[in-house]
Amino acid sequence: MNIRTIVFATFFFSTMIIAIISVIPFLIFYIFRAKKCTNFLLILILQGWSKSLLWVAGMKRNVFGKENLPKENSVCFVSNHQSIFDILLILANVPKVIGFIAKKELLKMPFLNFWMIMIGCAFIDRKSRTQSMALIKDRLHQIHNGKPMLIFPEGTRSRCAEMNKFKTSGLQLVINEGITIVPLTVVDTYKCYEHNGNRVVGNKIELWIHKPVDVSQLSDEEKKNLIDTLQNIIAKPNENR
């Protein structure tokens, strides 16, 4: 374990404790149902936390396609998955309260579990596919109420530039719901940790925000081919390097 990894881990857990202070004003807004204030504070906390962690890890971020971000929140972000740093990169650069799919074991992590619940994460049991799909379907319904979601169709980290083939089940549910999809591509995040024997190493990383796909406006044939289309769109920034 190198010095940067130790510093990053120490800073990560320190921020979890410091975040207790943020809980008080957040709960006040939440209890009184001040939705705009609650979301504003959540975005402030999420982006500040994510950016500070990436900075401590020595990451230099480049973001492309910010103009493609929809103003509305009824969207599902679909991304490739290279590293544990992918979520931090996305949260740091997309100013929305985005929930994501997480393994149920994370519910046991103090402080972190509170914020994950607040942003609308769905905690699944990977051993129970039926239960997992039911939870994902329920979370997708919440997107219609303005609660965006992030999914990684590969299912697990690729730990390299090459993408794994998309698993169709969860993504097909998104398509069936007619939800607007925003494709994202993370580039070189695997070089920051997984590629170095699980040691944190500073590196240049990129986030590509592609044009939204309004599924409700697609023909049946376009919907049929959408998973392959999305995989091709998301793969290109890495393939062209």
N, C-alpha and C positions, 0 to 999 in steps of 0.2 A: 504494500500500500504506500503510495507516494504522498508527499506533503500536501499537494493540492486536493487529493481525495479526502484526507483527514480534515482539512480546512472546510471543504465543501460540506462534508457530513456534519461537522460541528455547527456550521452556520445554519444548515437545514433544520436541525433539531432545536437550535436556539430560536429561530424564527417561529417555530411551532409554539414555544412557550411565550414569546413576546406577543404572539397573536391573541393571547387571552385578553389583552387590553382592548383590542379591536372588537371583541365580542360584545362589550357593553353597549356602545352606540349602535352597533348592528342590530342587537336584539330589541333596542328601543324602537328603531324604524320598523323592524319586522313585526313586533307586537301591535303597533299602531297601523300596520298595513300601509306604510308609506312606500309603495312599490318602487317608485322612481328613485327615492333616496336610498332604499335598500340595494337596488341594482347598481347605482352609482358607487356606493361604498364598496360593494363586492368587487366591481371592476377595478376600482382603485387599489384594493388589497391584492387581488389576483395579479394585476399587472406589475405592481410594485414588488411583490414577492417573487414572481417569476423572473423579472428583469434582474433583480439583485442576485438571485441564485445563478443565473447565467453569467453575470459579471464575475462573481466569485469563482465560478468554474473556468473563467478565462475564455468565454465564447464571444466571438465577434459576429453579430447578426446582420444579414442582408435580407430584406423583405421585398418581394416583387408582386405587383398586382393588387396593391391596397385599394385601388379604385374599383375593384371587382366585389368588394365587400357589400352585401345588401344592407340597407338601413333597417329593414324589418328583422325580427328575431325568430320568425317561424321558419327556420332553416336547419338543415342537417349538414354538418361538415364531415367530409369523407377524406381520409388521409392514409398515406402509406405509413409504415411503422418500423423505423430503424433502431430506435434507442429509447432508453428511459427519459432522455431529454426532449423527446418529441412534444409531450404535453406542455412542458415549460415553454418551449419555443412558440407553440400555438397560443397559449394563454397570454404570453408577453406581448403578442402582436395582433391579436384579434380582440377588440374592445367590446366583448359580449360576455355574459355569464353563461359559460358553456359547460354542461354536464357531460360525462362520458361513462363508458362501461368500465367497471372495476371489479376485481376479484373480491369476494366477501371478506377475505382475511384482512383487508385494509380497514374494515370497521373496528378492528381491535387497536388501531393506532391512535392514541390520545391526541386531541387537538386537530390533527389532520382529518380525522373522520368527521368532525363537526363541520368543517368547511366543505368537505366533499358532499355531505348531505345537503348543505345549503345551496350549492350550485346545481344540485339535481343529478348527481351521479346514480347509476343503477348498479347495485352490488349483486353480482351473480355467483352462483355455485357452478364451477366448471364441470363438476361431476354429474350435474343434473341438467341435461340439455332442455328438457321440457320446461322446467322452472325458469331457466335462463331466458328462453325465448318469450315466455309469458311476461317476465319483468321488462325485457327490451321492448316488447310490443306496447306495454303500458306506458313506458317512458316516451316512446315515439308519439303517443297520443298527446302528451304534454307539449310537444313542439308546436302543435296547432294553437296552444295558449301562450305562445311567445317564449317558450323555454328551449333555446337551441341545444343541440346535442352534437357530440363528436363521436364518430365510430372509426375503428381501424379494421377494415374488412379482411386483412391478412390474418387476423386473430391473435397473432403474437409477433414479437420483434423479429425482423429479418436479420438484424445485426450486420448488415452489409448494404451496398447500394442497390443490389438486385432485389426486386420485389417478389414476394411469394404470391402465388395465385390467390385471388380474392375468394373468400368463402361467401357463398351466395345467400345464405339463409337470412342473416340480419339485414343485409343490403336490399334484399328483395322485399322485406317488410317496409322499408323506407319508400321504395318505389311504389308499392301497393297503396301506401298512404297518400301518394301524390304530393309529397313534401319537396320543396325546393332544395336541391343539393348543391353545396359549394365544395368542389374538389380542392384539396390542398396537397402540396408536395413538400416533404421535408428532405433536405439534402445534407449529407455528410454528418448527421448527428451521431451516427454509429462510431465515427472516428473519435468522438469525445469520451467514450467510455468502453463500449463493448469490444472495439477493435484493439484495445490496449490492455487486455486482460482484466477488464472491469476496474480500471484505474481512470480517474478523471484527468483528462488532458485538454488544455485549451486548443480551440480550433475555429476556423471559419465555418459557419453554418448558414443555411438558407431556408427561407419559407416562401413558397410560391402559392399565391392565391389565384385560382383560376376563375373563369367566368361562371356564374351560377347557372344551374340547369333547372328550369321550371318543369318538373315532371308532369304536372297537370296539363301542360300544353303539348306534350309529345304524342305521337301516333302510337298505336299498339306495336308496330314494328320497331319503332325507336325505343320503346320501353323494353322490348324483348332483347334488344342489343345493348341496353344502357350499361350493364355491368362491365361488359368488355370495353365499351366506349370510355367509361370512367377510368378503368385500369390503364388504358392507353394514354389518356390525358395526364394522369397522375405520374406515370412512369417516365414521361419524356424528359423532364429536367435532369433526372439522373442518367438517363440513357445518352443524352447529348453531351455529357461531360468528357 
